[in-house]
Amino acid sequence: MAIDWFRFGSPQAFFPVAGKMVPWFAFLAVAFALPGLYLGFFVAPTDATQGESYRIIFIHVPAAWMSMFLYLVMAGWAGLGLVLNTRLSGMMASAIAPTGAMFTFVALWSGALWGKPTWGTWWVWDARLTSELILLFLYLGFIALKAAFADPQRADRAGAILALLGAVNVPIIYFSVQWWNTLHQGASVSLTRAPSMAATMLAAMLLMALAAWMYSIAVALARVRSIILERERDMAWVRMSAGT
């Protein structure tokens, strides 16, 4: 039997589905994070150059990946809402933004912890660090801009424009180490070449990345349910759903 996927584009149909998916993705986040942390901090070998301090990469790298990926997903939802005028798209963009901002902050914070023993300083105006900081400002600007409008439709349109314009910063972050001479090291994991790290390190990093991904989905789905209730609390189906 064919599934009408477009039916789930309405907040009314998506609300109960999201509620059923949240615990599954939360469970997967924990299931990936526990072995990832164990491998990264207790099993992976000590780096010959950076010593034990390199282990921050098992937090820093997945956070940096998610900060860029979530921005593109957020901008995609926002753009979809701008083109198709769908209510759920703007809500999903709003639900993703705080998690993306959190991962961006974690990436910057953990990068500073990594940079102090590696570079001898907490912060430099390196191309990648600066563009990552701009990404945090874009997230915060998106959240603040949407909160500045009382009308949700106007807020969604304004936020979508900012999100789409800011998306140009993501490839700048990713390619900054190739385009400019920066202190930040190049990618250790690439789709075009073999990884330049031990198999245990790679496994730990990928598990942590999957954990971050599952966490992001769980939190975004839980948050979008709250946004749906807030925006459409006067509708009868919302009152019925909240009561069950």
N, C-alpha and C positions, 0 to 999 in steps of 0.2 A: 504494500500500500504506500503510495507516494505521500511524502510529508510536505505540507504547505508551510515552507520556511518563512514566507512573507507574513504569515499570520503572527509570528512572534515579533514582528516589528512594532506592534502596538504595546504600550506599557501594560495594558490590562492582561494580555496574553503572556508577556515576558515576566511579569512579577512572580507568579508561582513557580515558573521554570527556574528562574534565578535562585529562588529560595531552596529548591531541591539540589541545585548544583553546588552551592556554597560549601556545605560540609565535605563533599567529595574532594573539591580542590584544596580545601584546608587540610584534609587528611594527606593528600599527595604532597603538599608543601612540607609537612612534618616528615613524611616518609622519605623524601629526597634530602632534606636538610640534615637529619641525624647522621646518616652514613657519610654525607658530604663533609660535615664538620669533623667527624672522626677521622676520615682519610686525610683531610687537609691539615689538621692540627696534631695528629698523633701517629699517622702512618707514613705520610709523604716524607721523602728524604730532605735533609737540610740542604739549602741551596749553597753551592760552592762559593759564590760571590757575595751574596747578600746575607747569608746566615739564616737565623730563625726569623728575622724581620720580614722576610719575603712572604710569610704565611698570611699576611694581611691581604694578599691577592685573592684569597678564597672568599673574602668579603668584598673587596674593592672591585675586582673585575666583573663579577655578576651584577653588582650594583650599577656600575658604569654601563654595562650592556643594557640593563633594564631601563636606565634613565633615557637612553636614546630610543630604544624600541617602543617604550610606552608613549613617548612624545609623538612618534609617527602614528601609533594606533589612535591616540587622542586626536591628532590632527585629521586622521582619516574619518573617524566618527563625526567630528565637527564639520568637515567638508561634506560628508554625506548628508548631514542634516541641513546644511546650507543649500545644497542642490535639490534635494528631494523634500525638504521642509517636513522631516519626520521628527516627532517629539522625542522618541527614544534615543535618537542619535545624539542630540544635545545633552541629554541626561547621561549617556554613557561617557561622553567626553568629560563632563563635570566629575563623574565618578572616578575616572582614571587619573585626573590631574594631581590630586593630593598624593597618591602613591608614587607617581612619577617624580614629584618634587622631593618626596622622602628619599627615594633611591638616589636622586641627584645629590642631595645633601650628604648621604652616606658615602657616595663615591668621592666627593670632595673632602669629607672629614677623614675617611680611611686613606685617601691619597696623601693627605698632610702627615698622617702617622707613618706612612711608608716613606714619604719624602725626607723627613727629618734624619733618619739614620742613613738613607741612601744618598741624598743630595746635600745633606748638612743644613737644610732649611725647611721650614714648614710650608712655605709658599713661594713660588716665583710666577711672574707674569708670562708663563709659558703658553704657547699657542693652544695646547689642548686644555690646560687648566683654565685659561681665560674663557675659552669657548664653552667649557662645561659650566663655569660660573654663569655665563650668559644664559645657558639652558635653564638653570635654576631660576633666574630672573624671569624668563619667559613663562615658566610654570606658575610662578607667583603672580605675574602680571595677568595671566589667563584667569586664575582664580579670582583675583581682585576685580578684574574687569567684569566678569559675569556677576559678581556680587554687587556691583555698582548699579545694576539695572533692576528695577522692580518688575518689569515685564519679562517673563522667561523667554519669549520669542526674540525680543530685541537682544537680550543677554546672549542667547545662543548664536545669533548672527554676528554680533560684535566679537564674541569669543572665537568663532570659527575663522574670522578674517585674521585675527592675531595669531591663532594656532597655525594656519596655513602659511602665513608670512614667516613665522618663526621656524618652520620646518627646514628652511634652508640652512639653519645652523647645525643640523644633525650631520650632514655629510662633511661639514667643516670640522666638526669634532673628530669624526672617524678618520679623515684623511690628513689631519693637521700634522701628524708625525711624518708624513710623506711629502707634504707641500712645503714645510718649513723646517729649519734646523732647530729642534727642540730638545730639552732635557729628557722629556718623557720617552721611555723606550717604545719600540714598535710592538705590534701585536704578536703575542706568543702563539695564538691560535688563529689559523686562517683557513679558508675553504680552498685556497689555491696551492697550499704547500703543507708538508708534514709539520706537526706541532713541534716546537723547540723546547719541550719539557718532558719530564719523565711521565710514564703512563699513569702512575698513581696520582701525580699532580693534576694531570689532565682529567682523570676520572672525578677527582674531588671538585675541580672547578666546574665541570659540566653538571654534576649533581647539584651543586649550589646554584647554578644558573637555572636549572629546572625547578628547584625549590622556590627561587625568587619569582619565576614565571607563574607557578601554581598559586603562590601567595598573592600575587598581583591580581590574578583572575578572581580568587575567592574574595578579596577585599573590595574589588571593583563591583562585583555582583552584589555583595552585601550593601555597599554604599548606594548603588543605583536603586535598590529597593527603598532605601530611606528617601532618596530624591523623588521617586515616584509617589510615595506616600505624602511627601511635603507638597508637591505640585498639584496633586489630584485628590487631596484629602476630602474634598466635597462630594466626590462621586460615590455612588452607592456601593460599587464593587470594591472600592478601597476600604470602606467601612466594614464590609463583610470580610475582606481578607485580613484586616487588622484584628478582627474579633476572633478569627480562627487560629 
